[in-house]
Amino acid sequence: MENNNNTFKVINDEGQEILCDILFTFDSEETKKSYIVYTDNSKDADGNIQVYASIYDPKQDNPKLDPIETDQEWKIIETILNTLQEEIKKKTNKPNNENSENSEQ
């Protein structure tokens, strides 16, 4: 994994270099591991952007991505993704002028 701020490059199984965007990273107190959640901006059959997650060591200069090992780890990641998705929905569904009635008085 070659890291450049919010993006990094990986080499896929076919030897192609793929540019990925880092969505977020986090450390889990529960598992004592660091995780990276990212996308290569490809879409699945339904048109949704594909999101991936891996274990990594942020202290390494060129961290290696390791696979998620347990259902517990996937559950932690899914919970965070769902929470973030709900927060984004709340922000995008807010009216632009929440206090417009009060400002007209």
N, C-alpha and C positions, 0 to 999 in steps of 0.2 A: 504494500500500500504506500503510494507516494502522496504525501499530504501537502496541500497548498491552501491554508486558511479554511475556507468553507467547502472546498472541493478536494478530491483526491482521485488518483488513477489506479485502476486495478487491471490485471491481465486475466481475461476469461479463459475457459478451457480450450478455446480455439486459438489462443495466443494473441487475441485482439486486445488493444488498450481501450479501456472504457472509462470515461469521465463520470464521476459520481458526485452528487451534492450531499453534503452532510446536513441532515435535518436537525439532529441534536445528539448530544452525548450525555451520559449520566453514569454515576457510580451507585451501585446497590449495596446498602448496608446489609441486606438480607443474604446476598450471595458473596459479598466482598469482591465483586468483579466490576470492571468498567465495560460499558456497552456503547456502541455507536449505531445510530439509526440513520439510514441513508437511502438515496434513490439514484438510479441511472436514468430516470425520466422516461423509461419505457412504459408502455401501457399493456394491461392485461386484455383478455378477450372482451371484457365489458367496458373498456375504455378508461379504467382507473389507473392512475400512476402507481407503478409497483414500488413498494417500500421494503427494504431489507434491514436486518439487524445482525450484528456480530459482536463477539467479545473482542476486546482489544486492550493493549497496555499503553496508556497515554504517555508513559514515561519513556518509551522507546522513540528514537528518532524516526524510524521508518516502521511503524507498528504493523504487525501481521494480523489479519482478520481471522478469528477462529469461530467455528460454528457455535450456535446456541445449543447447549447440551441437554437441557431438561425442560419438561413441561412447566415447571415452576418458573424458570427464567422467561419462557414465552408469555406466561400469564402476567408477569411483572411488566414486560414490554407492551403487551396488549392493553393493559390497564392505563399505562401512561399515554399511549397513542389515542385511546378512547377519550381520556380526559382532555387532551389537547384538542382533539376534534370537536368535542362539545364546547370548549371555550371559544374556538374559532367560529363555530356556528352562532354562539351567543353574540359575539362581536359583530358578525356580518348581518345578523337579524335585528340589531338595534336600530331604531329610527335615527336619522341623521341629526335631527334637532329635538332631542329628548325634552329639553326645557323650553320649547318654543312657546308654549302657552304662558309660562311665567315671564318670558322676556317681552311679551306684548302688553303687559299690564302697566 
